[in-house]
Amino acid sequence: MKPLNTLRVTHLTLALCLAGTAFAGPIATIPVGDLPHFVAVNQTTNRVYVSNLTGDSVSVIDGASDTVIATVSVGSLPEVVDVNPVTNMVYVANLLGNSVSVIDGSTNAVVATITGLSGPYGLAVNSITNQIFVSDGANSVAVINGATNTITTTVPVGSYPYGVRVNSTANTVYVANGISGTISVIDGSSDKVTSTFTLPQGALPVIIAFDPITNRLFVTDDGNEVVDVLDASAGTLLKTITGGKVPFAYPAYVAMFQPGKTVLISDDSISAVTEFNESTYAATGGLTGGSVPIGIAVNRTTGKIYVAENGNGTVNVYTQPK
């Protein structure tokens, strides 16, 4: 199961970029908590939030100084974290805590704990509707009202749902069903599954990224050790990305870097973050100096990239090369 992958020990740290032109090394390395896993950015407040898997906490980073300004205790084994920049609320899925912690970004305090869940892993916020969609171990997605911090409904999906991604403009939700090897498409206005995309045989989808410009989904496929690229409307498989100069061993996370142009994909097993072109799918660059990178977040306002380095309890900060 993907949430336990960070407990593995890896001895391979790459000192050089694996593909194309390397970015400069990190401009800052920020100590955070135990086993940092996922990262989210509030571009409005310039705050960065890091879930510390075995630290049962979230580190809050000031993006101006790149320093930790608060450590917030949450539930047991926090996984995916996401932000509503409109309300300045932060949501954290606590896998073993069977809950979602709600953090007020203005006070860095937990203001609500939403229970009634079973092993939540992924979540995503629709800032337009103020809804939060949480993948639940009961083979469903819980829909949370951000105004009341209550679960309003649950939507049955496939087996072992992991990553969740929202297209806020279209009010559409995509859910990676790990064991089913499918992607469920939920209409956010009706909270019903409208389509189910089937991935290649042997697929175990975990993390989803969505490009609103090209209308593509990028899905980490742990079963086949690749990243699958799908048409977000039809579910058609457009490309299978197998890696850069070194093939993927365990693609952990995919993030939109320059929408419509490039994506960043981390592989914790080979300590690499590689940039891929969306037109050619060729590896065009990479981030150096990491140790078991997992989550990636990009602040497009400041141009900074934040990578959770699971191997040494830090977050590396990069800037886009000119």
NORLIN-V118913 format. One record per backbone hydrogen bond with DSSP energy under -0.5 kcal/mol. NH is the residue of the N-H (numbers start at 1). CO is the residue of the C=O. If there is no record, write none. Layout:
# NORLIN-V118913
{{NH/CO} {NH/CO}}
This chain:
# NORLIN-V118913
{{4/1} {5/2} {7/4} {8/5} {13/11} {21/284} {22/20} {23/286} {27/317} {28/317} {30/315} {31/29} {32/313} {36/33} {37/51} {38/51} {40/49} {42/47} {43/41} {46/42} {47/42} {48/61} {49/40} {50/59} {51/38} {52/50} {52/57} {53/35} {53/51} {54/34} {55/34} {56/52} {57/52} {58/72} {59/50} {60/70} {61/48} {61/59} {62/67} {63/46} {63/61} {66/62} {67/62} {69/60} {70/60} {72/58} {73/71} {74/56} {79/93} {80/121} {82/91} {84/89} {85/83} {88/84} {89/84} {90/103} {91/82} {92/101} {93/80} {94/92} {94/99} {95/77} {95/93} {96/76} {97/76} {98/94} {99/94} {100/114} {101/92} {102/112} {103/90} {103/101} {104/109} {105/88} {105/103} {107/104} {108/104} {109/104} {111/102} {112/102} {114/100} {115/113} {117/98} {120/94} {121/135} {122/162} {124/133} {126/131} {127/125} {130/126} {131/126} {132/144} {133/124} {134/132} {134/142} {135/122} {136/140} {137/118} {139/136} {140/136} {141/155} {142/134} {143/153} {144/132} {144/142} {145/150} {146/130} {146/144} {149/145} {150/145} {152/143} {152/150} {153/143} {155/141} {156/154} {157/139} {161/136} {162/176} {163/206} {165/174} {167/172} {168/166} {171/167} {172/167} {173/186} {174/165} {175/184} {176/163} {177/175} {177/182} {178/160} {178/176} {179/159} {180/159} {181/177} {182/177} {183/197} {184/175} {185/195} {186/173} {186/184} {187/192} {188/171} {188/186} {190/187} {191/187} {192/187} {194/185} {195/185} {197/183} {199/181} {199/197} {203/200} {206/220} {209/218} {211/216} {212/210} {215/211} {216/211} {217/230} {218/209} {219/217} {219/228} {220/207} {221/226} {222/204} {222/220} {225/221} {226/221} {227/241} {228/219} {229/239} {230/217} {230/228} {231/236} {232/215} {232/230} {235/231} {238/229} {238/236} {239/229} {241/227} {241/239} {242/240} {244/246} {245/18} {248/242} {252/266} {253/266} {255/264} {257/262} {258/262} {259/257} {261/258} {262/258} {263/276} {264/255} {265/274} {266/253} {267/272} {268/250} {270/267} {271/268} {272/267} {273/287} {274/265} {275/285} {276/263} {277/282} {278/261} {281/277} {284/275} {285/275} {286/21} {287/273} {289/14} {294/308} {295/37} {297/306} {299/304} {300/298} {303/299} {304/299} {305/318} {306/297} {307/316} {308/295} {309/307} {309/314} {310/292} {310/308} {311/291} {312/291} {312/309} {313/309} {314/309} {315/30} {316/307} {317/28} {318/305} {320/303}}
